[in-house]
Amino acid sequence: MSKFLKPGKVVLVLAGCYTGCKAVIVKNIGDATSDGPYSHALVAGINHYPRKVTAAMGKKKTVKRSKIKSFVKVYNYNHLIPTRYSVDISLDKTVINKDIFRDPALKYKAQWEAKFKLKRGAKLARFFQKLWF
């Protein structure tokens, strides 16, 4: 098990449809299990970031541009790059766990929980900045 990939660590996703997105580790599974013969982690992250808002924009446009979209997914450690940042977000582990992938309603609820918590986080100014490579 990796010592630095702990819950609350901000990581970058390297593979899949969320490549380049930032995520937070919710739970790490360090050893191989029946689900996968590799070390993996359950992550929650932001798929669509909020866009820039100016004072000249109307209320409707401001609300639309401030929306975010979240994701919850299990990733192999090889497909994650840890950053030096950690966040103190108390994600509800009864809602966000590995069992949510069996039922679409539970997955939707977990994504909503992740979106709500990530949006309300106080120290997430860096988390909402888009990466430029």
N, CA, C and O atoms as CSV, one atom per row, in Angstrom:
chain,resi,resn,atom,element,x,y,z
A,1,MET,N,N,0.829,-1.177,0.000
A,1,MET,CA,C,0.000,0.000,0.000
A,1,MET,C,C,0.876,1.243,0.000
A,1,MET,O,O,1.924,1.288,0.644
A,2,SER,N,N,0.438,2.214,-0.710
A,2,SER,CA,C,1.189,3.452,-0.841
A,2,SER,C,C,0.972,4.320,0.395
A,2,SER,O,O,-0.158,4.457,0.863
A,3,LYS,N,N,2.032,4.901,0.919
A,3,LYS,CA,C,1.923,5.675,2.153
A,3,LYS,C,C,1.324,7.054,1.937
A,3,LYS,O,O,0.714,7.609,2.852
A,4,PHE,N,N,1.484,7.616,0.750
A,4,PHE,CA,C,1.064,8.990,0.533
A,4,PHE,C,C,-0.314,9.114,-0.100
A,4,PHE,O,O,-0.866,10.214,-0.138
A,5,LEU,N,N,-0.885,8.029,-0.596
A,5,LEU,CA,C,-2.232,8.079,-1.168
A,5,LEU,C,C,-3.253,7.779,-0.075
A,5,LEU,O,O,-3.731,6.653,0.064
A,6,LYS,N,N,-3.573,8.810,0.693
A,6,LYS,CA,C,-4.495,8.673,1.804
A,6,LYS,C,C,-5.778,9.440,1.507
A,6,LYS,O,O,-5.777,10.320,0.647
A,7,PRO,N,N,-6.868,9.127,2.196
A,7,PRO,CA,C,-8.111,9.873,1.981
A,7,PRO,C,C,-7.920,11.373,2.231
A,7,PRO,O,O,-7.284,11.777,3.205
A,8,GLY,N,N,-8.478,12.183,1.340
A,8,GLY,CA,C,-8.345,13.624,1.436
A,8,GLY,C,C,-7.258,14.192,0.539
A,8,GLY,O,O,-7.151,15.410,0.396
A,9,LYS,N,N,-6.446,13.327,-0.070
A,9,LYS,CA,C,-5.366,13.769,-0.953
A,9,LYS,C,C,-5.941,14.137,-2.324
A,9,LYS,O,O,-6.762,13.403,-2.873
A,10,VAL,N,N,-5.511,15.265,-2.867
A,10,VAL,CA,C,-5.935,15.687,-4.204
A,10,VAL,C,C,-5.039,14.995,-5.221
A,10,VAL,O,O,-3.813,15.021,-5.107
A,11,VAL,N,N,-5.671,14.374,-6.220
A,11,VAL,CA,C,-4.932,13.651,-7.252
A,11,VAL,C,C,-5.396,14.102,-8.633
A,11,VAL,O,O,-6.474,14.676,-8.788
A,12,LEU,N,N,-4.557,13.830,-9.633
A,12,LEU,CA,C,-4.915,14.056,-11.025
A,12,LEU,C,C,-5.173,12.698,-11.673
A,12,LEU,O,O,-4.422,11.745,-11.464
A,13,VAL,N,N,-6.235,12.623,-12.452
A,13,VAL,CA,C,-6.599,11.381,-13.129
A,13,VAL,C,C,-5.887,11.333,-14.476
A,13,VAL,O,O,-5.910,12.307,-15.228
A,14,LEU,N,N,-5.255,10.198,-14.782
A,14,LEU,CA,C,-4.473,10.054,-16.002
A,14,LEU,C,C,-5.132,9.204,-17.077
A,14,LEU,O,O,-4.681,9.221,-18.223
A,15,ALA,N,N,-6.177,8.466,-16.751
A,15,ALA,CA,C,-6.759,7.548,-17.720
A,15,ALA,C,C,-8.281,7.628,-17.701
A,15,ALA,O,O,-8.891,8.007,-16.702
A,16,GLY,N,N,-8.873,7.263,-18.830
A,16,GLY,CA,C,-10.321,7.215,-18.929
A,16,GLY,C,C,-10.920,8.526,-19.397
A,16,GLY,O,O,-10.211,9.431,-19.837
A,17,CYS,N,N,-12.228,8.613,-19.296
A,17,CYS,CA,C,-12.920,9.807,-19.803
A,17,CYS,C,C,-12.714,11.021,-18.903
A,17,CYS,O,O,-13.062,12.134,-19.295
A,18,TYR,N,N,-12.164,10.836,-17.717
A,18,TYR,CA,C,-11.913,11.958,-16.809
A,18,TYR,C,C,-10.427,12.334,-16.773
A,18,TYR,O,O,-9.950,12.879,-15.778
A,19,THR,N,N,-9.710,12.049,-17.836
A,19,THR,CA,C,-8.286,12.365,-17.914
A,19,THR,C,C,-8.053,13.856,-17.732
A,19,THR,O,O,-8.690,14.672,-18.397
A,20,GLY,N,N,-7.152,14.212,-16.843
A,20,GLY,CA,C,-6.829,15.616,-16.592
A,20,GLY,C,C,-7.678,16.260,-15.531
A,20,GLY,O,O,-7.419,17.406,-15.164
A,21,CYS,N,N,-8.683,15.576,-15.019
A,21,CYS,CA,C,-9.546,16.137,-13.978
A,21,CYS,C,C,-8.910,15.920,-12.608
A,21,CYS,O,O,-8.150,14.975,-12.394
A,22,LYS,N,N,-9.240,16.814,-11.699
A,22,LYS,CA,C,-8.771,16.665,-10.326
A,22,LYS,C,C,-9.806,15.886,-9.532
A,22,LYS,O,O,-11.005,15.963,-9.801
A,23,ALA,N,N,-9.328,15.141,-8.560
A,23,ALA,CA,C,-10.205,14.337,-7.722
A,23,ALA,C,C,-9.618,14.250,-6.318
A,23,ALA,O,O,-8.444,14.549,-6.096
A,24,VAL,N,N,-10.455,13.837,-5.385
A,24,VAL,CA,C,-10.050,13.642,-3.992
A,24,VAL,C,C,-10.243,12.169,-3.664
A,24,VAL,O,O,-11.271,11.579,-3.997
A,25,ILE,N,N,-9.266,11.589,-3.023
A,25,ILE,CA,C,-9.387,10.183,-2.629
A,25,ILE,C,C,-10.365,10.076,-1.462
A,25,ILE,O,O,-10.192,10.719,-0.427
A,26,VAL,N,N,-11.395,9.251,-1.649
A,26,VAL,CA,C,-12.387,9.019,-0.595
A,26,VAL,C,C,-11.959,7.827,0.243
A,26,VAL,O,O,-11.969,7.884,1.473
A,27,LYS,N,N,-11.582,6.742,-0.431
A,27,LYS,CA,C,-11.151,5.533,0.277
A,27,LYS,C,C,-10.111,4.836,-0.580
A,27,LYS,O,O,-10.278,4.716,-1.794
A,28,ASN,N,N,-9.040,4.378,0.045
A,28,ASN,CA,C,-8.043,3.632,-0.715
A,28,ASN,C,C,-8.079,2.166,-0.308
A,28,ASN,O,O,-8.188,1.831,0.871
A,29,ILE,N,N,-7.985,1.310,-1.304
A,29,ILE,CA,C,-7.942,-0.122,-1.103
A,29,ILE,C,C,-6.549,-0.546,-1.545
A,29,ILE,O,O,-6.291,-0.712,-2.737
A,30,GLY,N,N,-5.662,-0.717,-0.590
A,30,GLY,CA,C,-4.254,-0.910,-0.896
A,30,GLY,C,C,-3.903,-2.262,-1.470
A,30,GLY,O,O,-2.961,-2.365,-2.255
A,31,ASP,N,N,-4.617,-3.284,-1.111
A,31,ASP,CA,C,-4.274,-4.623,-1.564
A,31,ASP,C,C,-5.237,-5.079,-2.640
A,31,ASP,O,O,-6.289,-4.474,-2.850
A,32,ALA,N,N,-4.865,-6.154,-3.319
A,32,ALA,CA,C,-5.721,-6.731,-4.346
A,32,ALA,C,C,-6.956,-7.361,-3.697
A,32,ALA,O,O,-6.870,-7.980,-2.636
A,33,THR,N,N,-8.087,-7.193,-4.347
A,33,THR,CA,C,-9.334,-7.786,-3.871
A,33,THR,C,C,-9.947,-8.602,-5.004
A,33,THR,O,O,-9.354,-8.745,-6.073
A,34,SER,N,N,-11.132,-9.129,-4.758
A,34,SER,CA,C,-11.809,-9.889,-5.807
A,34,SER,C,C,-12.276,-8.973,-6.938
A,34,SER,O,O,-12.467,-9.430,-8.065
A,35,ASP,N,N,-12.461,-7.671,-6.644
A,35,ASP,CA,C,-12.864,-6.719,-7.678
A,35,ASP,C,C,-11.740,-6.449,-8.665
A,35,ASP,O,O,-11.990,-6.248,-9.853
A,36,GLY,N,N,-10.511,-6.443,-8.184
A,36,GLY,CA,C,-9.371,-6.178,-9.061
A,36,GLY,C,C,-8.090,-6.653,-8.427
A,36,GLY,O,O,-7.896,-6.483,-7.223
A,37,PRO,N,N,-7.204,-7.250,-9.216
A,37,PRO,CA,C,-5.932,-7.749,-8.656
A,37,PRO,C,C,-4.865,-6.666,-8.576
A,37,PRO,O,O,-3.702,-6.922,-8.889
A,38,TYR,N,N,-5.236,-5.484,-8.170
A,38,TYR,CA,C,-4.311,-4.362,-8.104
A,38,TYR,C,C,-4.739,-3.418,-6.991
A,38,TYR,O,O,-5.874,-3.489,-6.520
A,39,SER,N,N,-3.860,-2.555,-6.577
A,39,SER,CA,C,-4.198,-1.541,-5.578
A,39,SER,C,C,-5.014,-0.452,-6.257
A,39,SER,O,O,-4.652,0.014,-7.338
A,40,HIS,N,N,-6.101,-0.049,-5.637
A,40,HIS,CA,C,-6.964,0.944,-6.245
A,40,HIS,C,C,-7.576,1.853,-5.192
A,40,HIS,O,O,-7.508,1.581,-3.993
A,41,ALA,N,N,-8.179,2.946,-5.673
A,41,ALA,CA,C,-8.760,3.941,-4.771
A,41,ALA,C,C,-10.093,4.410,-5.315
A,41,ALA,O,O,-10.282,4.514,-6.527
A,42,LEU,N,N,-11.016,4.693,-4.406
A,42,LEU,CA,C,-12.294,5.296,-4.755
A,42,LEU,C,C,-12.109,6.802,-4.693
A,42,LEU,O,O,-11.752,7.339,-3.645
A,43,VAL,N,N,-12.349,7.495,-5.809
A,43,VAL,CA,C,-12.133,8.933,-5.873
A,43,VAL,C,C,-13.426,9.646,-6.248
A,43,VAL,O,O,-14.288,9.091,-6.929
A,44,ALA,N,N,-13.539,10.885,-5.790
A,44,ALA,CA,C,-14.645,11.770,-6.161
A,44,ALA,C,C,-14.014,13.054,-6.675
A,44,ALA,O,O,-13.120,13.615,-6.041
A,45,GLY,N,N,-14.484,13.512,-7.823
A,45,GLY,CA,C,-13.861,14.690,-8.408
A,45,GLY,C,C,-14.817,15.532,-9.218
A,45,GLY,O,O,-16.021,15.280,-9.261
A,46,ILE,N,N,-14.251,16.541,-9.862
A,46,ILE,CA,C,-15.032,17.489,-10.652
A,46,ILE,C,C,-14.760,17.243,-12.124
A,46,ILE,O,O,-13.615,17.252,-12.576
A,47,ASN,N,N,-15.855,17.021,-12.871
A,47,ASN,CA,C,-15.760,16.796,-14.300
A,47,ASN,C,C,-15.834,18.115,-15.071
A,47,ASN,O,O,-14.992,18.374,-15.931
A,48,HIS,N,N,-16.825,18.944,-14.773
A,48,HIS,CA,C,-16.970,20.258,-15.393
A,48,HIS,C,C,-16.778,21.318,-14.326
A,48,HIS,O,O,-17.494,21.345,-13.326
A,49,TYR,N,N,-15.808,22.187,-14.547
A,49,TYR,CA,C,-15.479,23.224,-13.583
A,49,TYR,C,C,-16.381,24.442,-13.778
A,49,TYR,O,O,-16.919,24.631,-14.869
A,50,PRO,N,N,-16.562,25.275,-12.742
A,50,PRO,CA,C,-17.302,26.522,-12.940
A,50,PRO,C,C,-16.508,27.465,-13.837
A,50,PRO,O,O,-15.279,27.506,-13.786
A,51,ARG,N,N,-17.226,28.212,-14.648
A,51,ARG,CA,C,-16.574,29.110,-15.589
A,51,ARG,C,C,-16.496,30.513,-15.015
A,51,ARG,O,O,-17.100,30.805,-13.983
A,52,LYS,N,N,-15.753,31.375,-15.684
A,52,LYS,CA,C,-15.550,32.744,-15.217
A,52,LYS,C,C,-16.864,33.522,-15.264
A,52,LYS,O,O,-17.633,33.418,-16.219
A,53,VAL,N,N,-17.102,34.304,-14.209
A,53,VAL,CA,C,-18.310,35.121,-14.110
A,53,VAL,C,C,-17.877,36.570,-13.919
A,53,VAL,O,O,-16.995,36.864,-13.112
A,54,THR,N,N,-18.509,37.471,-14.672
A,54,THR,CA,C,-18.214,38.893,-14.535
A,54,THR,C,C,-19.438,39.625,-14.005
A,54,THR,O,O,-20.539,39.076,-13.977
A,55,ALA,N,N,-19.236,40.866,-13.588
A,55,ALA,CA,C,-20.315,41.655,-13.016
A,55,ALA,C,C,-21.365,42.024,-14.062
A,55,ALA,O,O,-22.522,42.251,-13.711
A,56,ALA,N,N,-20.990,42.086,-15.324
A,56,ALA,CA,C,-21.923,42.482,-16.377
A,56,ALA,C,C,-22.919,41.383,-16.734
A,56,ALA,O,O,-23.920,41.655,-17.396
A,57,MET,N,N,-22.664,40.144,-16.305
A,57,MET,CA,C,-23.550,39.033,-16.643
A,57,MET,C,C,-24.809,39.070,-15.810
A,57,MET,O,O,-24.795,39.500,-14.657
A,58,GLY,N,N,-25.895,38.618,-16.400
A,58,GLY,CA,C,-27.178,38.563,-15.701
A,58,GLY,C,C,-27.213,37.438,-14.684
A,58,GLY,O,O,-26.289,36.629,-14.590
A,59,LYS,N,N,-28.297,37.406,-13.927
A,59,LYS,CA,C,-28.432,36.411,-12.856
A,59,LYS,C,C,-28.533,34.995,-13.422
A,59,LYS,O,O,-27.929,34.062,-12.894
A,60,LYS,N,N,-29.304,34.846,-14.504
A,60,LYS,CA,C,-29.488,33.542,-15.115
A,60,LYS,C,C,-28.166,32.973,-15.640
A,60,LYS,O,O,-27.850,31.801,-15.435
A,61,LYS,N,N,-27.415,33.822,-16.310
A,61,LYS,CA,C,-26.145,33.398,-16.893
A,61,LYS,C,C,-25.123,33.093,-15.801
A,61,LYS,O,O,-24.316,32.175,-15.941
A,62,THR,N,N,-25.159,33.861,-14.722
A,62,THR,CA,C,-24.249,33.631,-13.600
A,62,THR,C,C,-24.506,32.268,-12.973
A,62,THR,O,O,-23.566,31.533,-12.669
A,63,VAL,N,N,-25.772,31.933,-12.782
A,63,VAL,CA,C,-26.125,30.638,-12.197
A,63,VAL,C,C,-25.694,29.502,-13.120
A,63,VAL,O,O,-25.163,28.491,-12.661
A,64,LYS,N,N,-25.923,29.670,-14.424
A,64,LYS,CA,C,-25.572,28.625,-15.377
A,64,LYS,C,C,-24.066,28.399,-15.455
A,64,LYS,O,O,-23.619,27.256,-15.552
A,65,ARG,N,N,-23.288,29.456,-15.414
A,65,ARG,CA,C,-21.835,29.337,-15.511
A,65,ARG,C,C,-21.193,28.881,-14.206
A,65,ARG,O,O,-20.031,28.476,-14.206
A,66,SER,N,N,-21.922,28.938,-13.097
A,66,SER,CA,C,-21.378,28.548,-11.796
A,66,SER,C,C,-21.597,27.067,-11.485
A,66,SER,O,O,-21.145,26.585,-10.446
A,67,LYS,N,N,-22.274,26.349,-12.355
A,67,LYS,CA,C,-22.569,24.943,-12.098
A,67,LYS,C,C,-21.318,24.081,-12.257
A,67,LYS,O,O,-20.430,24.379,-13.055
A,68,ILE,N,N,-21.278,23.009,-11.477
A,68,ILE,CA,C,-20.212,22.023,-11.614
A,68,ILE,C,C,-20.842,20.649,-11.797
A,68,ILE,O,O,-22.002,20.435,-11.447
A,69,LYS,N,N,-20.075,19.736,-12.340
A,69,LYS,CA,C,-20.522,18.362,-12.491
A,69,LYS,C,C,-19.462,17.465,-11.864
A,69,LYS,O,O,-18.270,17.635,-12.120
A,70,SER,N,N,-19.889,16.521,-11.053
A,70,SER,CA,C,-18.937,15.683,-10.323
A,70,SER,C,C,-18.966,14.252,-10.841
A,70,SER,O,O,-19.857,13.864,-11.597
A,71,PHE,N,N,-17.973,13.477,-10.417
A,71,PHE,CA,C,-17.924,12.057,-10.746
A,71,PHE,C,C,-17.390,11.286,-9.552
A,71,PHE,O,O,-16.673,11.824,-8.709
A,72,VAL,N,N,-17.756,10.015,-9.501
A,72,VAL,CA,C,-17.267,9.083,-8.479
A,72,VAL,C,C,-16.827,7.830,-9.227
A,72,VAL,O,O,-17.600,7.268,-10.002
A,73,LYS,N,N,-15.589,7.389,-9.001
A,73,LYS,CA,C,-15.067,6.277,-9.775
A,73,LYS,C,C,-13.943,5.569,-9.012
A,73,LYS,O,O,-13.307,6.163,-8.141
A,74,VAL,N,N,-13.706,4.317,-9.339
A,74,VAL,CA,C,-12.599,3.550,-8.769
A,74,VAL,C,C,-11.467,3.544,-9.791
A,74,VAL,O,O,-11.673,3.205,-10.956
A,75,TYR,N,N,-10.260,3.926,-9.340
A,75,TYR,CA,C,-9.102,3.985,-10.228
A,75,TYR,C,C,-7.936,3.193,-9.664
A,75,TYR,O,O,-7.742,3.120,-8.451
A,76,ASN,N,N,-7.175,2.609,-10.555
A,76,ASN,CA,C,-5.922,1.958,-10.223
A,76,ASN,C,C,-4.924,3.047,-9.796
A,76,ASN,O,O,-4.955,4.157,-10.327
A,77,TYR,N,N,-4.050,2.734,-8.850
A,77,TYR,CA,C,-3.047,3.708,-8.411
A,77,TYR,C,C,-2.155,4.178,-9.570
A,77,TYR,O,O,-1.669,5.309,-9.556
A,78,ASN,N,N,-1.942,3.322,-10.559
A,78,ASN,CA,C,-1.095,3.687,-11.692
A,78,ASN,C,C,-1.711,4.794,-12.541
A,78,ASN,O,O,-1.004,5.447,-13.309
A,79,HIS,N,N,-3.010,5.012,-12.415
A,79,HIS,CA,C,-3.698,6.018,-13.218
A,79,HIS,C,C,-3.975,7.304,-12.436
A,79,HIS,O,O,-4.783,8.131,-12.859
A,80,LEU,N,N,-3.308,7.467,-11.306
A,80,LEU,CA,C,-3.469,8.669,-10.480
A,80,LEU,C,C,-2.106,9.281,-10.198
A,80,LEU,O,O,-1.132,8.570,-9.953
A,81,ILE,N,N,-2.049,10.621,-10.236
A,81,ILE,CA,C,-0.839,11.334,-9.822
A,81,ILE,C,C,-1.203,12.151,-8.589
A,81,ILE,O,O,-2.081,13.011,-8.668
A,82,PRO,N,N,-0.555,11.909,-7.455
A,82,PRO,CA,C,-0.869,12.710,-6.270
A,82,PRO,C,C,-0.264,14.103,-6.385
A,82,PRO,O,O,0.808,14.283,-6.964
A,83,THR,N,N,-0.958,15.074,-5.833
A,83,THR,CA,C,-0.431,16.433,-5.749
A,83,THR,C,C,0.030,16.672,-4.321
A,83,THR,O,O,-0.124,15.806,-3.459
A,84,ARG,N,N,0.586,17.824,-4.076
A,84,ARG,CA,C,1.039,18.114,-2.712
A,84,ARG,C,C,-0.092,18.608,-1.829
A,84,ARG,O,O,0.118,18.852,-0.641
A,85,TYR,N,N,-1.286,18.759,-2.383
A,85,TYR,CA,C,-2.410,19.315,-1.639
A,85,TYR,C,C,-3.290,18.236,-1.031
A,85,TYR,O,O,-3.476,17.161,-1.601
A,86,SER,N,N,-3.822,18.549,0.134
A,86,SER,CA,C,-4.831,17.725,0.790
A,86,SER,C,C,-5.983,18.629,1.180
A,86,SER,O,O,-5.780,19.806,1.476
A,87,VAL,N,N,-7.184,18.088,1.183
A,87,VAL,CA,C,-8.355,18.872,1.565
A,87,VAL,C,C,-9.080,18.162,2.696
A,87,VAL,O,O,-9.078,16.934,2.782
A,88,ASP,N,N,-9.688,18.940,3.547
A,88,ASP,CA,C,-10.454,18.398,4.663
A,88,ASP,C,C,-11.930,18.440,4.303
A,88,ASP,O,O,-12.661,19.342,4.712
A,89,ILE,N,N,-12.348,17.462,3.543
A,89,ILE,CA,C,-13.746,17.351,3.155
A,89,ILE,C,C,-14.289,16.080,3.782
A,89,ILE,O,O,-13.729,14.999,3.600
A,90,SER,N,N,-15.369,16.214,4.511
A,90,SER,CA,C,-15.952,15.050,5.165
A,90,SER,C,C,-17.017,14.449,4.251
A,90,SER,O,O,-18.207,14.731,4.395
A,91,LEU,N,N,-16.572,13.615,3.305
A,91,LEU,CA,C,-17.505,12.926,2.422
A,91,LEU,C,C,-18.140,11.772,3.187
A,91,LEU,O,O,-17.454,11.022,3.880
A,92,ASP,N,N,-19.450,11.638,3.056
A,92,ASP,CA,C,-20.202,10.620,3.779
A,92,ASP,C,C,-19.879,9.244,3.193
A,92,ASP,O,O,-20.271,8.940,2.066
A,93,LYS,N,N,-19.173,8.422,3.948
A,93,LYS,CA,C,-18.725,7.131,3.431
A,93,LYS,C,C,-19.840,6.093,3.392
A,93,LYS,O,O,-19.666,5.027,2.800
A,94,THR,N,N,-20.980,6.385,4.012
A,94,THR,CA,C,-22.112,5.477,3.863
A,94,THR,C,C,-22.796,5.690,2.518
A,94,THR,O,O,-23.417,4.772,1.981
A,95,VAL,N,N,-22.684,6.907,1.970
A,95,VAL,CA,C,-23.276,7.215,0.665
A,95,VAL,C,C,-22.286,6.924,-0.454
A,95,VAL,O,O,-22.661,6.361,-1.483
A,96,ILE,N,N,-21.012,7.307,-0.258
A,96,ILE,CA,C,-19.992,7.107,-1.284
A,96,ILE,C,C,-19.124,5.914,-0.895
A,96,ILE,O,O,-18.218,6.033,-0.069
A,97,ASN,N,N,-19.412,4.763,-1.501
A,97,ASN,CA,C,-18.632,3.553,-1.277
A,97,ASN,C,C,-18.641,2.716,-2.551
A,97,ASN,O,O,-19.215,3.135,-3.556
A,98,LYS,N,N,-18.020,1.549,-2.527
A,98,LYS,CA,C,-17.905,0.739,-3.740
A,98,LYS,C,C,-19.210,0.075,-4.148
A,98,LYS,O,O,-19.323,-0.404,-5.276
A,99,ASP,N,N,-20.199,0.034,-3.260
A,99,ASP,CA,C,-21.472,-0.607,-3.582
A,99,ASP,C,C,-22.368,0.248,-4.475
A,99,ASP,O,O,-23.368,-0.246,-4.997
A,100,ILE,N,N,-22.025,1.519,-4.657
A,100,ILE,CA,C,-22.889,2.400,-5.451
A,100,ILE,C,C,-22.900,2.045,-6.926
A,100,ILE,O,O,-23.819,2.444,-7.641
A,101,PHE,N,N,-21.906,1.308,-7.401
A,101,PHE,CA,C,-21.819,1.004,-8.822
A,101,PHE,C,C,-22.791,-0.088,-9.245
A,101,PHE,O,O,-22.928,-0.362,-10.437
A,102,ARG,N,N,-23.465,-0.713,-8.293
A,102,ARG,CA,C,-24.436,-1.750,-8.608
A,102,ARG,C,C,-25.809,-1.181,-8.937
A,102,ARG,O,O,-26.589,-1.818,-9.644
A,103,ASP,N,N,-26.110,0.006,-8.434
A,103,ASP,CA,C,-27.435,0.597,-8.636
A,103,ASP,C,C,-27.287,2.032,-9.147
A,103,ASP,O,O,-26.612,2.834,-8.501
A,104,PRO,N,N,-27.895,2.379,-10.283
A,104,PRO,CA,C,-27.765,3.741,-10.827
A,104,PRO,C,C,-28.313,4.829,-9.896
A,104,PRO,O,O,-27.792,5.943,-9.882
A,105,ALA,N,N,-29.346,4.522,-9.128
A,105,ALA,CA,C,-29.908,5.516,-8.209
A,105,ALA,C,C,-28.914,5.850,-7.094
A,105,ALA,O,O,-28.788,7.008,-6.696
A,106,LEU,N,N,-28.211,4.829,-6.592
A,106,LEU,CA,C,-27.205,5.067,-5.559
A,106,LEU,C,C,-26.015,5.848,-6.111
A,106,LEU,O,O,-25.443,6.687,-5.415
A,107,LYS,N,N,-25.642,5.575,-7.361
A,107,LYS,CA,C,-24.535,6.291,-7.984
A,107,LYS,C,C,-24.890,7.766,-8.166
A,107,LYS,O,O,-24.057,8.640,-7.927
A,108,TYR,N,N,-26.122,8.044,-8.588
A,108,TYR,CA,C,-26.574,9.430,-8.748
A,108,TYR,C,C,-26.550,10.157,-7.407
A,108,TYR,O,O,-26.137,11.314,-7.333
A,109,LYS,N,N,-26.987,9.486,-6.357
A,109,LYS,CA,C,-26.987,10.086,-5.021
A,109,LYS,C,C,-25.561,10.364,-4.546
A,109,LYS,O,O,-25.304,11.397,-3.928
A,110,ALA,N,N,-24.639,9.450,-4.829
A,110,ALA,CA,C,-23.239,9.639,-4.452
A,110,ALA,C,C,-22.613,10.795,-5.221
A,110,ALA,O,O,-21.839,11.565,-4.653
A,111,GLN,N,N,-22.937,10.928,-6.508
A,111,GLN,CA,C,-22.419,12.039,-7.296
A,111,GLN,C,C,-22.954,13.366,-6.774
A,111,GLN,O,O,-22.226,14.357,-6.730
A,112,TRP,N,N,-24.218,13.387,-6.380
A,112,TRP,CA,C,-24.806,14.606,-5.818
A,112,TRP,C,C,-24.126,14.966,-4.497
A,112,TRP,O,O,-23.840,16.136,-4.244
A,113,GLU,N,N,-23.871,13.974,-3.666
A,113,GLU,CA,C,-23.188,14.206,-2.388
A,113,GLU,C,C,-21.785,14.767,-2.623
A,113,GLU,O,O,-21.367,15.710,-1.952
A,114,ALA,N,N,-21.063,14.183,-3.577
A,114,ALA,CA,C,-19.715,14.656,-3.888
A,114,ALA,C,C,-19.759,16.086,-4.422
A,114,ALA,O,O,-18.940,16.919,-4.034
A,115,LYS,N,N,-20.698,16.369,-5.296
A,115,LYS,CA,C,-20.834,17.716,-5.853
A,115,LYS,C,C,-21.123,18.731,-4.760
A,115,LYS,O,O,-20.527,19.808,-4.735
A,116,PHE,N,N,-22.033,18.393,-3.859
A,116,PHE,CA,C,-22.415,19.300,-2.768
A,116,PHE,C,C,-21.236,19.577,-1.845
A,116,PHE,O,O,-20.987,20.725,-1.475
A,117,LYS,N,N,-20.510,18.522,-1.474
A,117,LYS,CA,C,-19.380,18.692,-0.557
A,117,LYS,C,C,-18.209,19.421,-1.205
A,117,LYS,O,O,-17.571,20.260,-0.570
A,118,LEU,N,N,-17.923,19.102,-2.472
A,118,LEU,CA,C,-16.806,19.759,-3.156
A,118,LEU,C,C,-17.103,21.231,-3.414
A,118,LEU,O,O,-16.200,22.068,-3.395
A,119,LYS,N,N,-18.374,21.541,-3.654
A,119,LYS,CA,C,-18.754,22.931,-3.904
A,119,LYS,C,C,-18.687,23.758,-2.630
A,119,LYS,O,O,-18.364,24.945,-2.677
A,120,ARG,N,N,-18.989,23.144,-1.496
A,120,ARG,CA,C,-19.027,23.858,-0.223
A,120,ARG,C,C,-17.672,23.924,0.462
A,120,ARG,O,O,-17.533,24.608,1.476
A,121,GLY,N,N,-16.674,23.230,-0.064
A,121,GLY,CA,C,-15.349,23.218,0.562
A,121,GLY,C,C,-14.736,24.601,0.603
A,121,GLY,O,O,-14.794,25.339,-0.381
A,122,ALA,N,N,-14.157,24.952,1.721
A,122,ALA,CA,C,-13.621,26.301,1.900
A,122,ALA,C,C,-12.265,26.489,1.233
A,122,ALA,O,O,-12.001,27.546,0.660
A,123,LYS,N,N,-11.410,25.488,1.299
A,123,LYS,CA,C,-10.036,25.642,0.818
A,123,LYS,C,C,-9.854,25.057,-0.582
A,123,LYS,O,O,-8.808,24.481,-0.881
A,124,LEU,N,N,-10.855,25.199,-1.433
A,124,LEU,CA,C,-10.791,24.569,-2.735
A,124,LEU,C,C,-10.549,25.556,-3.867
A,124,LEU,O,O,-10.931,25.282,-5.005
A,125,ALA,N,N,-9.939,26.673,-3.593
A,125,ALA,CA,C,-9.692,27.665,-4.648
A,125,ALA,C,C,-8.815,27.060,-5.740
A,125,ALA,O,O,-9.068,27.285,-6.924
A,126,ARG,N,N,-7.793,26.300,-5.366
A,126,ARG,CA,C,-6.923,25.664,-6.347
A,126,ARG,C,C,-7.628,24.512,-7.052
A,126,ARG,O,O,-7.322,24.180,-8.197
A,127,PHE,N,N,-8.566,23.920,-6.351
A,127,PHE,CA,C,-9.262,22.757,-6.885
A,127,PHE,C,C,-10.134,23.145,-8.081
A,127,PHE,O,O,-10.330,22.337,-8.989
A,128,PHE,N,N,-10.659,24.374,-8.091
A,128,PHE,CA,C,-11.536,24.811,-9.151
A,128,PHE,C,C,-10.797,25.430,-10.326
A,128,PHE,O,O,-11.425,25.752,-11.334
A,129,GLN,N,N,-9.498,25.604,-10.232
A,129,GLN,CA,C,-8.737,26.160,-11.337
A,129,GLN,C,C,-8.420,25.059,-12.338
A,129,GLN,O,O,-7.936,23.987,-11.975
A,130,LYS,N,N,-8.701,25.344,-13.597
A,130,LYS,CA,C,-8.448,24.363,-14.645
A,130,LYS,C,C,-6.946,24.230,-14.875
A,130,LYS,O,O,-6.209,25.212,-14.782
A,131,LEU,N,N,-6.503,23.030,-15.170
A,131,LEU,CA,C,-5.096,22.759,-15.395
A,131,LEU,C,C,-4.718,23.109,-16.826
A,131,LEU,O,O,-5.458,22.805,-17.761
A,132,TRP,N,N,-3.593,23.734,-16.992
A,132,TRP,CA,C,-3.095,24.069,-18.319
A,132,TRP,C,C,-1.744,23.390,-18.508
A,132,TRP,O,O,-0.772,23.736,-17.837
A,133,PHE,N,N,-1.686,22.441,-19.403
A,133,PHE,CA,C,-0.450,21.717,-19.690
A,133,PHE,C,C,0.099,22.153,-21.018
A,133,PHE,O,O,1.142,21.661,-21.447
